[in-house]
Amino acid sequence: MFQSDSKGSHIVLATDIELAFQGLKEKLSPARVIGFIEEDFKIENAKAVLSEAYISGSSTKYLILGAKSFNNVSQNSLLKVLEEPPKNVEFIIISPSKSALLPTIRSRLPIVKGEIEHLKVDIELNLAKVDYAEVFKFLKENSRIKKSEAQLLVEALYRRATITDKLILSLNQLENFEKAYKLLELNSRPQSVLAMLVMSFVQER
């Protein structure tokens, strides 16, 4: 789960923009969250944000702007709305570093560091020796995890296999890891994705 105790509009520093966005969506649920997540945030993206900001609502609406880089013109166009946000609108900007944002933006919003909480379930599977019983136990323990947690778990499984267990992955296993990331992005059921990954280590031994 994404950890940030800040209330109101603020800036989040996080290297994985999409993962931070997904974590914030889960944290802010059931409030309405609208994301403007781009590789490069440009003036047309800022215009879309402004249009959405001035659509009034009776409950709080969160507009999340995330990108690896922010065009200076787009940032300048947002200064007024950030300083005087419409009623029931909060802004969260996700950026990999403070330097990607203009000082005038940073002066308007508090900055917090985005942290991803470590998974409660440690990767204790020895993927070189894992059997069906261990796979079923692992899947049961992770039957209710969310998308963002599953993405972290896939990364942890890859590190466990290649670094801890020093395995040379087969072409099929490598393709499964790549497929897992894509399936999770498409909102496939996390347990099914994890089953596909871990079962390949049992089947190919």
N, C-alpha and C positions, 0 to 999 in steps of 0.2 A: 504494500500500500504506500502511496505517496505521502510523505510527511511534511506538512507545513501548517503551522498554527496561526498564520497571519489571517486577520479578518480584513475585509475591504480590498480595495484595489492594491496591487503590489506587483513587483517584478520577481520572477523566479529564475535563478541561475541553474541550468541543468544541461548536461552535454547531450542527452538523448531527448530531443524535443518531443517526439511522438509519444515516447513512454511517459514523459512528464505530463503530457496532455491527458493521456488515458488515466493516469493516476489521479489527476485533479478532477476529472469527470466523475470518477468513482467516489472521491472524497466529498464532492459537492452535491452528489445525488441526494434527494430527488429534485434539486433546484434546476432550472433551465440553464444549460451550458451550450454556448455556440462557439465553435472553434474556427479560427482563421490560421491554419497551420501551413506554412509555405517553406520552400527552400530559401528563397529570397523574398523579403517582404517589400512590395513596391507600392507606388501611389494608388494603383487600382485596388490593391488589397485594403489600403487605408480608407478608400472611399466606401468600400463594402462594409467596413467596420462602422464608419460614421452613419451610414444608412440604417444599419441594424440598431445602433445605439439610440437613435431618436424614435424608434418604434416603442411606444410606451407600454408598460405592463403593470399589473397590480402587485406582482411579487418580484423578488430580486432575480435579475438575469445576469449571468456571468459571460463576458466576452473574453475569450482567451486568444491572444495573439502570439504565435510562436514561429520562430525562424532562426536559421543560422546567421543570417545577415539582414539588416534593416536599412533600406534606402533612406538617406537623410531627408529627402523631400517628403516621404511618407511619414516619417517621425514628426517633422514640423507640422504637418497637417493635423496631427492628433493632439497637439499640445493643449489646445483650448478645451477639448472634450475631456482630457485627462484631468485638467485643473478644475473644471466645473462639469462633472459627469451628470447626465440626466438622472432623474429620480429612479431608484431601484435598478441602477446599472452599475456593475462593478467590472473593472478591467484587470486582467492578469496577463502580463507579458512574460513569455518564456524565451530566454536568450542564453546561449552558451557562455557568454562573458559580459561583464559590465562595459567593456570597451566597444561592444557592438552597438551600444545605445548612446545617444547624445546626452551630454550633461544636463540639458534642460528636461529631458525625459526622466533621468535618474533623480533629479531634484523634486519631481512631483510624486514619485511613488517609492515606498520603502522596498528595499531589496532583501530577499531571503534566499538561502541556499537550498535548492531542491535536493532532497535525500530520498533514496529508495530503501525502504526498510528491508533488512535481510529476511529471507524466507524462513518461516518458522520450522519447516521441514528441511533438515540438512540432507545433502546428497551423500548418503552412506552406501549407496549401491556400488559394488565393485563390478563395473561393466564388463570386465574380463571374465568374471565368473558367475554373473547373475543368472538365476534360474526363474522358472515360472512363478513359484511361490513368492519370491521377492518382488517380482514384477507386479503381481496382483496386490501385494501389500502396499507397494509404492503408489499404485494407481488409486487404491482406496484412500490412502492418506491425503492424496491431492485431488480428490473427487469434486471439491467445491471451490477450487481456486479460480481467481478471475484472470482475465486476459493479460493484464500487465504482469501479474505474478507468474503466469505460465511462460511469458516471454523471458523473464529472468531465469526461470527454471530450465528452459531449453538451453540458454547460454551456460548455465551451471553444469548441465549434463555434458555439453560439448567440452568444457574445461576439464571435467572429471575424466572423460574418456581419453582426451589427448594429452593432458598434463599429468594428472594423478595416476591414472591407470596405464599411461604410455601406450595406448593402442594406436595401431595404424588403421584408420577407418577405411572400409571398403567403399567402392563407388556408390553402392546402394545406400550405405549409411550416411555418406556425405550428402547425397541427394535428399535423403530423409530430413536432415537438419535444415537444408535450404527450403524444402517443402514445408517444414513445420513453421518457420517464420512467416511464410506466405499465407498458410492456412489460418494462423492466429490473426493476421492482419485482416483476413476475410471473415473473422468472427466465428471460425469453426469451434466446436466444443473442445475446450482445453484437454479434457481427459482422453479424448480420442486421438488428439495430436501426440500427447505424451505416450500413449499406448503404442502408436506406430513407431515412435522413436526407440523406446526401450525394448520392445519385442524384437527389433532387428538385431540386437546384441545377443539375444538368446538363440534366435534362429540361425545366425551365421557362425556360431561357435563350432 
